[in-house]
Amino acid sequence: MSIINKAAAIGGGVIGAGWVARLLLNGIDVAIFDPDPEASRKVSEVMKGARRAYKQMVPGGLPKEGKLTFAKTIAEAVADADFIQESVPERLDLKHKVLAEIDAHAPANAIVGSSTSGIKPTDMQVAMKKHPERLVVGHPFNPVYLLPLVEIVAGDQTFPEAVEVAKEIYASIGMKPVVIRKEIEAFVGDRLLEAAWREALWLIKDGICTVEELDDIMRYGFGLRWAQMGMFQVYRVAGGEAGMRHFMAQFGPCLKWPWTKLMDVPEFNDELVDLIATQSDDQAYGLSIRELEKIRDDNLVAIMDALSKQNKGKGWGAGALHKDYTRQLAKLAAKKPVASKAAEKAKAGKPVKKAEKPKKKTGKKKG
Ligand SMILES: NC(=O)c1ccc[n+]([C@@H]2O[C@H](COP(=O)([O-])OP(=O)(O)OC[C@H]3O[C@@H](n4cnc5c(N)ncnc54)[C@H](O)[C@@H]3O)[C@@H](O)[C@H]2O)c1
């Protein structure tokens, strides 16, 4: 049972369509606004892929899908929504324009999540003249319908209660909300990805390895470790019986060695783009993006499924969540109400609008 009655998606590109798919597959009605005349076709392509993946996750049959409607304006899309997810291109002026319009027309207690990859919510909510307190960043990872993580970030004007309700909302559709404790650009996930990306660009540009070799180094090596334990737990184990202290004593001094070019950025010119794009074309072996998406989705479902059987059947990491989520979907398909804590709490929850403003600013961003 979802705590969302009706959702709105503003922007239906790669990420917006992924949100639409997750919501619809949870049985939630969604109104979408996207000015692209191709939006309907693009969303239905993503929906096809998502349906296919979910059928593997819940072989006994999926819940009845929510209804998707294409609105002609933002005002029409958000009019009766209790949850709105903004996924328009990453430009502050556009985010301002769109958020101002959402704010002007959405019900006062609707939560507004922004998919932004790096813009601080404080810088976005200044455009919301009525209820800036209900904006959170809800930063997902592609494909949104499969990857559970959503980073939640509050701005200076965000009420703590909005963060709490957002957490409940995202959790109710099978996600793992992680509240970022302090607002910074690019949050945590994209900070890490940016660091790896900068280093990777150097390694290709300097001819140390090709695009394919770099990906092999990740997917045959530490990428497998990261998917199940992350960075710190993996390094704890790598320290042997003495754990993290030994690991740090051994590798700490490397921080001073010239191992990284992190603070320098290779010149982003046509030459670099051509080099990377050509090697990426070779690596694809003629597979289209849609074909690669299918492979990616099958692999992700298989990985999460395998992890769901670990830890004496309780599941480990994303696998434990996957186990609960697939059960929730199966119950929803059988029309059995899911006694989720999130749903009960949200039922009793007060509208964000009525939340008391915290006295201390520092208390606002706590997860
Ligand atoms: N692509 C990723 O991997 C990724 C991951 C996480 C977050 N994000 C974030 O998600 C957001 C969207 O990124 P994307 O990759 O989906 O971009 P995209 O270009 O694929 O999609 C953006 C969509 O917004 C639509 N749009 C443009 N103006 C609009 C308006 N005024 N109202 C409504 N829709 C409008 C476009 O027509 C397009 O369909 C960005 O903030 C981005 O940083 C992207």
The ligand as an SDF file (V2000), in Angstrom:
LIG
                    3D

 44 48  0  0  0  0  0  0  0  0999 V2000
   20.9520   11.0980  -16.2780 N   0  0  0  0  0  0  0  0  0  0  0  0
   21.3530   10.7090  -15.0980 C   0  0  0  0  0  0  0  0  0  0  0  0
   22.0660    9.7140  -14.9580 O   0  0  0  0  0  0  0  0  0  0  0  0
   20.8860   11.4360  -13.8650 C   0  0  0  0  0  0  0  0  0  0  0  0
   20.9990   10.7860  -12.6220 C   0  0  0  0  0  0  0  0  0  0  0  0
   20.4880   11.4060  -11.4870 C   0  0  0  0  0  0  0  0  0  0  0  0
   19.9150   12.6640  -11.5720 C   0  0  0  0  0  0  0  0  0  0  0  0
   19.8460   13.3060  -12.7800 N   0  0  0  0  0  0  0  0  0  0  0  0
   19.2010   14.6270  -12.8130 C   0  0  0  0  0  0  0  0  0  0  0  0
   17.8770   14.4760  -13.2960 O   0  0  0  0  0  0  0  0  0  0  0  0
   17.4620   15.6530  -13.9810 C   0  0  0  0  0  0  0  0  0  0  0  0
   16.9990   15.2730  -15.4010 C   0  0  0  0  0  0  0  0  0  0  0  0
   18.0760   14.6460  -16.0580 O   0  0  0  0  0  0  0  0  0  0  0  0
   17.8500   13.6480  -17.3030 P   0  0  0  0  0  0  0  0  0  0  0  0
   19.1180   12.8900  -17.4450 O   0  0  0  0  0  0  0  0  0  0  0  0
   16.5810   12.9260  -17.1500 O   0  0  0  0  0  0  0  0  0  0  0  0
   17.7340   14.6920  -18.4920 O   0  0  0  0  0  0  0  0  0  0  0  0
   16.9970   14.5000  -19.9070 P   0  0  0  0  0  0  0  0  0  0  0  0
   17.5650   15.5040  -20.7910 O   0  0  0  0  0  0  0  0  0  0  0  0
   17.0400   13.0540  -20.3020 O   0  0  0  0  0  0  0  0  0  0  0  0
   15.4720   14.8320  -19.5770 O   0  0  0  0  0  0  0  0  0  0  0  0
   15.0170   16.1100  -19.2370 C   0  0  0  0  0  0  0  0  0  0  0  0
   13.5710   16.2010  -19.6750 C   0  0  0  0  0  0  0  0  0  0  0  0
   13.0230   17.4130  -19.1890 O   0  0  0  0  0  0  0  0  0  0  0  0
   12.1700   17.9260  -20.1920 C   0  0  0  0  0  0  0  0  0  0  0  0
   11.9510   19.3600  -19.9790 N   0  0  0  0  0  0  0  0  0  0  0  0
   12.6700   20.4090  -20.4580 C   0  0  0  0  0  0  0  0  0  0  0  0
   12.1010   21.5690  -20.0480 N   0  0  0  0  0  0  0  0  0  0  0  0
   11.0150   21.2290  -19.2950 C   0  0  0  0  0  0  0  0  0  0  0  0
   10.0240   21.9850  -18.6100 C   0  0  0  0  0  0  0  0  0  0  0  0
   10.0360   23.3090  -18.5990 N   0  0  0  0  0  0  0  0  0  0  0  0
    9.0450   21.3070  -17.9430 N   0  0  0  0  0  0  0  0  0  0  0  0
    9.0210   19.9520  -17.9380 C   0  0  0  0  0  0  0  0  0  0  0  0
    9.9250   19.1970  -18.6020 N   0  0  0  0  0  0  0  0  0  0  0  0
   10.9300   19.8320  -19.2470 C   0  0  0  0  0  0  0  0  0  0  0  0
   12.8780   17.5880  -21.4930 C   0  0  0  0  0  0  0  0  0  0  0  0
   11.9710   17.6300  -22.5990 O   0  0  0  0  0  0  0  0  0  0  0  0
   13.4000   16.1990  -21.2030 C   0  0  0  0  0  0  0  0  0  0  0  0
   12.4870   15.1900  -21.5850 O   0  0  0  0  0  0  0  0  0  0  0  0
   18.6590   16.5910  -13.9570 C   0  0  0  0  0  0  0  0  0  0  0  0
   18.5270   17.4850  -12.8880 O   0  0  0  0  0  0  0  0  0  0  0  0
   19.8360   15.6520  -13.7280 C   0  0  0  0  0  0  0  0  0  0  0  0
   20.9180   16.2760  -13.1000 O   0  0  0  0  0  0  0  0  0  0  0  0
   20.3070   12.7170  -13.9390 C   0  0  0  0  0  0  0  0  0  0  0  0
  1  2  1  0
  2  3  2  0
  2  4  1  0
  4  5  1  0
  4 44  2  0
  5  6  2  0
  6  7  1  0
  7  8  2  0
  8  9  1  0
  8 44  1  0
  9 10  1  0
  9 42  1  0
 10 11  1  0
 11 12  1  0
 11 40  1  0
 12 13  1  0
 13 14  1  0
 14 15  2  0
 14 16  1  0
 14 17  1  0
 17 18  1  0
 18 19  2  0
 18 20  1  0
 18 21  1  0
 21 22  1  0
 22 23  1  0
 23 24  1  0
 23 38  1  0
 24 25  1  0
 25 26  1  0
 25 36  1  0
 26 27  1  0
 26 35  1  0
 27 28  2  0
 28 29  1  0
 29 30  1  0
 29 35  2  0
 30 31  1  0
 30 32  2  0
 32 33  1  0
 33 34  2  0
 34 35  1  0
 36 37  1  0
 36 38  1  0
 38 39  1  0
 40 41  1  0
 40 42  1  0
 42 43  1  0
M  CHG  2   8   1  16  -1
M  END
$$$$
